[in-house]
Amino acid sequence: MASLTLDWIELAAIIGALQGLVLTSVLARQRTNRTANRLLAALMATMTIYLAAGPYYKSGLIHSYPHFFAVNWQTPWVFGPLVYLYARAASDSAWRFTPKALLHFVPVTITTAAMMPYYLMSGPEKIATWERWSVEGVTGVLAYIDPFKYVLGITYSAATALYLVRHRRDVEHNYSNLARVSLRWLFWLTAGTGGIWVLVTSLKIAQVSTAIRDGHVAIAMALLIYGIGYKGLRQPEVFQYQTAEYPAQKLEVEPPPRMTEAATVAPRYERSGLGDAEAVLLRESLLRLMDRDQPWKESELTLPDLAGRLNSTPHKLSEVLNSQMGQTFYDFVNGYRVREVQRRIRAGDTRSLKMLALAMDAGFASKSAFNEVFKKHTSQTPSAFRQAVGA
């Protein structure tokens, strides 16, 4: 039996691996966000295998259990795809894991085929191969394949970040309150995994020794798993994401003015089929509705909701906001909320009510969102604005 002599880095890796094992079990049994949680569980499982490999080799357990040799070699090839697919599933509840998603695992399939001769070795052959690799590094075709995992990891980190940036922009075109659709956790996870890839790639380019490089990566990955344990399980159920492509439900409300024949043959917007004259009338109807009914006071107001009240479609309304007003739905609605708070501050309402109460009355869902949006629209904090107007 091999003697287990571990340093603090290996101990941290073992603790991280154990936590990863627990997270894998918990996430796999979650009944909400099933697709997202199962992808995250798969990520935790592969990270657990990767972290457990360090103590396995350094403690000499390979001599007693050689058949686990090189199992961890495949795991870095799936980190990037799993994070990317998890981001897709966690940010959009309509997303499904289809056969097309399997294309993301083509690289690991290829590398698994390249590794098969080593997996099929006998125990003594695996021990001899490990001892040779410990001195010379991987050899043969594997030596040519190995560097591509760094390229793959960084590429997927960049692709995930780009997807989230675009997704947030789409969300702002459809929601007036981002509290339930916050992507902060996903940005955090993407930054964490991307940071690890940058770290390990930099150490590789700097030709830092394998032992030191593996130690750095193990600590970083263990910290990431601790973070996922703290944040990942605390996330609410993913929202039912809607975009301007979804048809609006027709409601019994005052319709916009009828289109004239000239309006129907006017030039049309390329994506929504909205004519210029119709766009002008829809804009006028929108502004009347916002002033008369003040729907912006509803904290959960969405683009489909507002389009339905105008007997229009989300896509047409989105075109009007973008082309005629130069704003996203999020900025348009929150502009009304900010102006309402400003009006009440000037009226002296803060003498009897707290600033947060004014914000909630205006339709904001949280103090942090109110402060962020107010400063974006006025270049001042709410308290600074209050002092400026002497209220």
Buried (B, 14 or more C-beta within 10 A) or exposed (E): EEEEEBEEBBEBBBBBBBBBBBBBEBBBEBEEBEBBBBBBBBBBBBBBBBBBBBBBBBBBBBEEEBEBBBBBBBBBBBBBBBBBBBBBBBBBBEBEBEEEBEEBBEBBEEBBEBBEEBBEBEBEBBBEBBEEBEEEEBEEEBEEBBEBBBEBBBBBBBBBBEBBEEBBEBBBBBBBBBBBBBBEBBBBBBEBBBEBBBBBBEBBEEEBEEEEBBBBBBBBBBBBBBBBBEBBEEBEEBBEBBBBEBEBEEEEEEEBEEBEEEBEEBEBBEEBEBBBBBBBBBBEBBEEBBEEEBBBBBBEBBBBBBBBBBBBBBBBBBBBBBBBBEBBBBBBBBBBBBBBBBEBBBEEBBEEEEBBEBBBBBBBBBEEBBBBBBBEBBEBEBEEBBEEEEB
